């Protein structure tokens, strides 16, 4: 008699007697093994009151009537135990666990398990349905990612790698309230690292930006109370034609440069702690509006507004409104100016007051209605190099010191007057305790008007020099020339 290959069912031989016995044995085996469902796989000893047709998987080591039948299928049939040795790939449903298990050749294991590798899946949803817009979707309350430890064959670290295609694309984490954006961090439209917030999901505020090229931190929102402390010198670039004040200003060109010099000054004085480092505001060729700084900087260092050192006339800082100065420093502000032309339609070219200091060199003074340089109310202006008077009309004075202000020009500098300028007050005007100090200075060119007008206990220190002008200087009410 032969048996079938897979289930071992007995076959009826030719001319076999009592064929029904063999046939019934085969049916009994089919009844035990087909659509296999076992009550339990965790018993090593047979149950006390089995019911005909019930099946178990013998847990090793089997005892009692199950001894010697480890991992076999034990079926109670016709008042006795029948045992069936599993073959690789057999499946069984465990009623007590509600699990499908399979025989792998040496043990019963979960038959429906997570595959070891998942590749090229179009969509994956966890607790929700994924879709084309969100091919990976999850609805859950907690998520955990843990580093694979050294003991488990890892190196104990965990790093997320996210990549975008081009610099102009976005790579970010978007935080939402009921699916409406409120905060975003990442590379949003460039390679700088941005921290953005939104009140409504539509209007976004770039609150903090870290430049990829330099690591410099900027705070685009004016008035922020958080200051970045510099650890090295920094340059901000300004381009009236191609820049934008929404840029970070940390490189030249349309995508980075600021548009206005005033915005650059606001960023430096309003968001930085210089920490002993110098800052240069580099102006590209072009025309800019007035620059005013009304408070001191934070941290030691020099803030320089710089134009074109070779051709200063290519960069113009011009004030057009009434009473507005081209460059104005007040209340302890300190500025250094170099390489550009200043103009003021109705006021001063360079003005320092209230304990402020302006130093300058290689400037051009164009048309300035009131005066070209003024120090007032304890302000201080000092020339630190040669400079030029371009002229372009009448001006009240070239130097004007008022209310204990001080103007100092010396150390061998050359003042060049390209076009004769008419000063309706005087080339040097000083009153109310102010001081103008001029030494070792040469003048090239000429001017019309009084050389000086010193009043109200003010002092002009000339040390033997003669100032430009075609009319004699005067003093009054305690004014002195020494």
C-alpha positions in Angstrom: 0.0 0.0 0.0 1.3 3.5 -0.9 0.5 6.8 0.7 0.0 10.2 -0.9 3.1 12.5 -1.0 2.0 15.6 0.9 -0.6 14.5 3.5 0.4 10.8 3.7 -3.1 9.6 3.0 -3.4 5.8 2.5 -4.2 4.6 -1.0 -6.4 1.6 -1.9 -4.4 -1.1 -3.5 -5.7 -3.2 -6.4 -7.7 -6.2 -5.3 -7.4 -5.0 -1.7 -9.7 -6.6 0.9 -11.7 -4.3 3.3 -11.2 -1.3 1.1 -13.5 0.7 3.3 -11.0 0.6 6.1 -8.3 2.3 4.1 -10.8 4.8 2.6 -12.1 5.7 6.0 -8.6 6.2 7.4 -7.9 8.6 4.6 -11.1 10.5 5.3 -10.3 10.7 9.0 -6.9 12.2 8.1 -8.4 14.7 5.8 -10.9 15.7 8.4 -8.1 16.3 10.8 -5.8 18.3 8.5 -7.9 20.1 5.9 -9.0 23.6 7.0 -6.8 23.1 10.1 -7.9 24.9 13.2 -6.4 24.0 16.6 -7.7 25.0 20.0 -4.3 25.7 21.5 -0.6 25.3 20.8 0.6 25.9 24.4 -0.3 22.5 26.0 2.3 19.8 26.7 -0.1 17.4 28.3 -3.4 16.2 26.7 -6.6 17.8 28.0 -8.7 15.7 30.3 -12.0 15.7 28.4 -11.4 16.1 24.7 -14.3 16.1 22.2 -14.2 14.1 19.0 -12.7 16.1 16.2 -10.8 18.6 18.4 -7.2 19.3 17.6 -4.1 20.7 19.4 -0.5 21.3 18.6 1.7 19.5 21.1 4.1 21.9 22.8 7.5 20.4 23.4 8.2 18.4 25.5 5.0 16.4 25.2 3.9 14.3 28.2 1.5 11.5 28.9 -0.3 10.3 25.8 1.5 13.1 23.9 5.0 12.1 24.7 7.2 11.7 21.7 4.9 13.8 19.5 6.4 17.3 20.0 5.0 19.9 17.5 2.7 17.3 16.0 -1.0 17.9 15.4 -2.9 15.9 18.0 -6.5 15.0 17.0 -9.0 13.2 19.3 -10.7 10.8 16.9 -12.9 7.8 17.5 -12.1 7.8 21.2 -8.3 8.0 20.8 -5.4 10.2 19.9 -4.1 10.4 16.4 -0.9 12.4 15.6 0.1 14.0 12.4 3.6 15.2 11.7 3.6 18.7 10.0 5.2 19.3 6.7 7.0 22.5 5.8 4.4 25.1 4.7 1.4 23.7 6.6 -0.8 26.4 8.0 -3.0 26.3 11.2 -5.4 28.8 12.8 -5.1 29.0 16.6 -8.6 29.6 18.0 -7.4 30.9 21.4 -5.0 33.5 19.8 -6.8 34.3 16.6 -3.5 33.9 14.8 -2.5 32.1 11.7 0.7 30.1 12.2 2.9 28.0 9.8 5.4 25.2 10.1 8.8 26.4 8.8 10.4 22.9 9.1 11.6 23.3 12.7 9.0 25.4 14.5 5.5 26.9 14.3 5.8 30.6 13.6 3.5 33.5 12.7 2.4 32.9 9.2 1.3 36.6 8.6 4.3 38.7 9.7 5.7 42.0 8.5 8.0 41.4 5.6 11.7 41.9 6.3 12.0 44.3 3.3 9.4 46.7 1.8 10.5 48.2 -1.4 8.9 50.4 -4.1 5.6 50.8 -2.3 3.4 53.5 -4.0 1.5 54.4 -0.8 1.5 53.4 2.9 -1.1 54.4 5.4 -0.9 53.8 9.1 -4.2 54.2 10.9 -5.5 56.1 7.8 -5.6 56.0 4.1 -2.7 57.3 2.1 -3.4 59.2 -1.2 -1.5 60.6 -4.1 -0.8 63.9 -2.3 0.3 62.2 0.9 1.6 58.8 -0.1 2.9 58.2 3.4 0.2 59.0 5.9 -0.2 58.1 9.6 -2.9 58.9 12.2 -1.5 58.2 15.7 -0.8 59.8 19.0 2.8 58.9 19.5 5.7 58.0 17.3 9.1 56.6 18.4 12.3 56.3 16.5 15.3 54.9 18.5 18.9 54.4 17.5 19.9 50.8 16.8 22.3 50.0 19.7 25.7 48.5 19.4 24.5 45.4 21.1 21.9 45.0 18.3 24.5 45.5 15.6 24.1 49.2 15.2 26.4 52.1 16.1 24.1 53.8 18.7 23.4 56.9 16.5 20.3 58.0 14.7 20.3 60.5 11.8 17.4 61.6 9.6 18.4 62.4 6.0 16.1 64.7 4.0 17.0 66.0 0.6 15.5 68.4 -2.0 16.3 68.6 -5.7 17.4 72.2 -6.1 18.2 75.2 -3.9 15.0 76.9 -5.1 12.8 74.0 -3.8 11.6 73.7 -0.2 12.6 71.1 2.4 10.9 71.8 5.7 8.9 70.7 8.7 5.4 72.3 8.6 3.5 72.6 11.8 -0.3 73.0 11.4 -3.4 73.8 13.5 -6.3 71.8 12.1 -4.3 71.5 8.8 -3.6 75.3 8.6 0.1 76.2 8.8 1.4 78.1 11.9 5.1 77.4 11.9 7.7 76.1 9.4 11.4 75.4 9.8 13.8 74.3 7.1 15.2 75.3 3.7 12.3 77.3 2.3 13.1 78.4 -1.2 16.9 78.6 -0.8 19.7 76.9 1.2 19.5 79.1 4.2 17.8 77.7 7.4 14.6 79.6 8.1 12.3 79.7 11.1 8.9 81.0 10.0 5.5 81.6 11.7 2.0 82.4 10.4 -1.1 83.6 12.1 -3.4 82.2 9.5 -1.5 79.8 7.2 -1.4 82.3 4.4 0.8 85.2 5.6 4.2 84.1 6.8 6.8 85.9 8.9 10.5 85.0 8.4 11.5 85.4 12.1 15.0 83.9 12.0 17.4 83.0 9.2 20.8 81.2 9.3 22.9 81.8 6.2 24.2 78.6 4.6 27.2 80.4 3.2 28.5 82.0 6.4 26.5 80.7 9.3 25.5 84.2 10.1 22.2 84.6 12.0 19.8 87.4 11.0 16.5 88.5 12.4 14.5 89.9 9.5 11.7 91.2 11.8 12.4 94.8 12.8 12.3 95.4 16.6 13.2 91.9 17.7 14.6 91.9 21.2 17.0 88.9 20.5 20.4 90.0 19.4 23.0 87.9 17.6 26.5 88.3 19.1 29.1 88.4 16.3 32.2 86.3 16.6 33.9 87.8 13.4 33.7 90.8 11.2 30.7 91.0 8.9 29.7 92.8 5.7 26.2 93.7 4.7 25.6 94.4 1.0 23.2 97.0 -0.3 22.1 97.5 -3.9 19.5 100.2 -4.7 18.9 98.8 -8.2 18.8 95.0 -7.6 18.4 94.4 -3.9 15.5 93.8 -1.6 15.1 94.6 2.0 13.5 91.1 2.4 16.9 89.6 1.6 19.5 88.8 4.3 22.1 91.3 2.9 25.0 88.9 3.4 26.1 88.7 -0.2 26.0 90.9 -3.2 23.4 90.4 -6.0 19.7 90.5 -6.4 19.0 87.4 -4.3 20.9 88.5 -1.2 21.6 92.3 -1.1 19.4 94.8 0.7 17.8 97.6 -1.3 18.3 100.5 1.2 21.1 101.7 3.4 18.7 102.5 6.1 17.5 98.9 6.4 21.1 97.7 6.7 21.7 100.3 9.5 18.5 99.1 11.3 19.7 95.5 11.1 23.1 96.3 12.5 22.0 98.5 15.3 18.7 96.8 16.0 19.6 93.1 16.0 23.4 92.7 16.6 25.8 92.7 19.5 29.1 93.5 17.7 31.1 91.8 20.4 34.3 93.6 19.5 33.9 93.0 15.7 33.6 95.5 12.9 30.7 95.7 10.5 30.8 97.1 7.0 27.7 98.2 5.1 28.8 98.1 1.5 26.8 100.2 -1.0 26.8 99.3 -4.6 26.9 102.1 -7.2 23.6 104.0 -7.2 21.5 106.6 -5.3 20.2 106.0 -1.8 18.0 107.8 0.6 18.9 109.3 3.9 20.6 107.3 6.6 19.7 108.0 10.3 20.7 106.2 13.4 19.2 107.5 16.7 20.7 105.1 19.3 24.1 103.6 20.1 25.2 100.2 19.0 25.5 97.2 21.3 29.0 95.8 21.7 32.4 97.3 20.8 33.3 97.6 17.1 33.2 100.0 14.2 30.2 100.3 11.8 31.3 101.6 8.5 29.1 102.7 5.6 31.2 102.3 2.5 30.6 103.2 -1.1 33.0 103.2 -4.1 36.5 103.8 -2.9 37.8 104.4 -6.4 35.0 106.6 -7.7 33.0 107.9 -4.7 30.7 109.9 -7.0 29.2 106.7 -8.2 27.4 106.3 -4.9 25.1 109.0 -3.6 23.3 109.3 -0.3 20.8 112.1 -0.7 18.2 113.6 1.6 15.3 115.2 -0.2 12.7 116.1 2.5 12.6 119.3 4.5 14.9 119.3 7.5 16.3 115.8 6.7 20.1 115.2 6.8 21.8 112.9 4.4 23.6 111.0 7.2 22.4 111.7 10.8 23.7 110.2 14.0 22.2 111.0 17.4 22.0 109.8 21.0 25.4 108.1 21.1 25.4 106.5 17.7 28.8 105.9 16.1 29.3 105.7 12.3 32.3 105.7 10.0 31.7 107.0 6.4 33.9 106.4 3.4 33.7 106.5 -0.4 30.4 108.2 -1.4 28.7 111.5 -2.0 26.3 113.2 0.3 23.6 115.7 -0.6 20.7 117.3 1.3 18.1 119.5 -0.4 17.0 121.3 2.8 19.4 120.4 5.6 22.9 119.0 6.4 25.1 116.5 4.6 26.6 114.9 7.7 25.2 115.6 11.1 26.2 114.3 14.6 24.5 115.3 17.8 23.8 114.2 21.4 27.1 112.4 22.2 27.2 110.8 18.7 30.4 110.4 16.7 30.9 110.4 12.9 34.3 109.8 11.3 34.7 110.1 7.5 37.2 110.1 4.7 37.1 110.0 0.9 33.7 111.6 0.9 32.2 114.0 -1.6 30.0 116.8 -0.4 27.4 117.8 -3.0 24.7 120.4 -2.7 23.6 120.8 0.9 21.2 123.6 1.7 22.0 124.3 5.4 25.6 123.1 5.8 27.8 120.2 4.7 29.0 119.1 8.1 27.5 119.8 11.5 28.2 118.8 15.1 25.6 119.9 17.6 24.6 119.3 21.2 27.9 117.5 22.2 28.1 115.7 18.9 31.5 115.0 17.3 32.6 114.9 13.7 36.1 114.1 12.6 37.8 113.8 9.2 40.1 110.8 9.1 41.3 111.3 5.5 41.2 113.5 2.4 37.8 114.6 1.1 36.2 116.7 -1.7 33.6 119.5 -1.8 31.7 119.2 -5.1 29.5 122.2 -4.6 26.4 122.7 -6.7 24.9 125.8 -5.1 24.8 127.9 -2.0 25.3 126.4 1.4 25.1 128.1 4.8 28.5 126.7 5.9 30.9 123.9 5.3 31.6 123.3 9.0 29.0 124.2 11.5 29.5 123.5 15.2 26.7 124.3 17.7 25.9 123.7 21.3 29.2 122.3 22.5 29.6 120.2 19.3 33.1 119.5 18.0 34.5 119.3 14.5 38.1 118.1 14.0 40.1 118.1 10.7 43.8 117.5 10.7 46.7 115.2 10.4 47.8 116.3 7.0 44.5 115.9 5.2 43.7 117.6 1.9 40.3 119.3 1.3 39.6 119.8 -2.4 37.0 122.2 -3.6 36.2 121.1 -7.2 33.7 123.9 -8.0 33.8 127.2 -6.1 31.1 127.1 -3.5 29.3 130.1 -2.0 28.8 130.0 1.8 26.2 132.4 2.9 27.2 132.2 6.5 30.9 131.2 6.5 33.2 128.3 5.6 33.5 127.7 9.3 30.6 128.6 11.6 30.6 128.0 15.4 28.4 129.2 18.2 27.2 128.5 21.8 30.3 126.9 23.2 31.2 124.7 20.2 34.7 124.0 18.9 36.2 123.6 15.4 39.7 122.3 15.4 41.7 122.4 12.2 45.4 121.5 12.0 47.9 120.4 9.3 45.2 120.7 6.6 45.6 121.8 3.0 42.9 123.4 0.9 42.7 123.1 -2.9 40.3 125.3 -4.8 38.4 128.4 -3.6 35.1 129.5 -2.1 33.2 132.7 -1.6 31.8 134.1 1.6 33.4 134.7 5.0 36.2 132.4 6.1 34.7 132.0 9.5 32.0 133.3 11.9 32.6 132.4 15.5 30.1 133.4 18.2 28.8 132.9 21.7 32.0 131.6 23.5 32.8 129.2 20.7 36.4 128.5 19.5 38.0 128.0 16.2 41.5 126.5 16.4 43.4 127.2 13.2 47.1 127.0 14.2 48.1 129.4 11.5 46.0 128.1 8.7 43.9 130.2 6.3 40.4 128.9 5.4 38.7 129.2 2.0 36.6 132.3 1.5 36.8 135.8 -0.1 35.7 137.7 3.0 37.4 138.1 6.4 36.3 136.0 9.3 34.5 137.6 12.2 34.0 136.8 15.9 31.4 138.1 18.3 30.0 137.6 21.9 33.0 135.8 23.2 33.9 133.8 20.1 37.6 133.1 19.7 40.0 132.2 16.9 43.3 130.7 18.2 
